[in-house]
Amino acid sequence: MSRPLVAVPTRTYRLLDYATKLGGLGLVAVGLEVGGATLPGLALGACGAALGVSTVFIETTNE
């Protein structure tokens, strides 16, 4: 099995996970406000989705 990209303490992971989920949701909302069918709206939505799932690659440590 490969090594994780980043390992952080559990509390830090939880806070980082909340922040990325809220940030991603915010970008998706802005993309919809700009116009979900326009190129800027689609780009913002895609960036928001990527940010929202970015913590998948982070593992926690028991510190």
C-alpha positions in Angstrom: 0.0 0.0 0.0 1.3 3.5 -0.8 2.0 6.1 1.8 -0.5 8.9 2.4 0.2 12.3 0.9 -0.4 14.1 4.2 -1.0 12.8 7.8 -2.5 15.2 10.4 -3.9 14.8 13.9 -7.5 13.9 14.1 -8.7 17.2 15.4 -6.9 19.1 12.7 -8.3 16.7 10.1 -11.9 17.4 11.3 -11.4 21.1 11.2 -9.8 20.9 7.7 -12.6 18.7 6.5 -15.3 21.1 7.7 -13.5 24.0 6.1 -13.0 22.3 2.7 -16.6 21.1 2.6 -17.9 24.6 3.4 -15.5 26.2 0.9 -16.6 23.8 -1.8 -20.2 24.4 -1.1 -19.6 28.2 -1.3 -17.9 27.8 -4.6 -20.7 25.7 -6.0 -23.2 28.3 -4.7 -21.3 31.1 -6.4 -21.1 29.1 -9.6 -24.9 28.7 -9.6 -25.4 32.4 -8.9 -23.1 33.3 -11.8 -25.0 30.9 -14.0 -24.8 27.2 -13.8 -24.8 26.8 -17.6 -22.1 29.4 -18.3 -18.4 28.6 -18.5 -17.5 30.6 -15.3 -20.4 28.9 -13.4 -19.3 25.4 -14.5 -15.6 26.2 -13.6 -16.6 27.4 -10.1 -18.8 24.4 -9.6 -16.1 22.0 -10.7 -13.5 23.7 -8.4 -16.0 23.6 -5.5 -16.6 19.9 -6.0 -12.8 19.3 -6.1 -12.3 21.3 -3.0 -15.1 19.5 -1.2 -13.6 16.1 -1.7 -9.9 17.1 -1.3 -9.6 15.7 2.2 -10.0 12.2 0.9 -6.2 12.0 0.4 -5.4 13.0 4.0 -4.9 10.4 6.7 -5.1 11.0 10.5 -2.6 10.3 13.2 -3.4 9.5 16.8 -1.6 12.5 18.3 
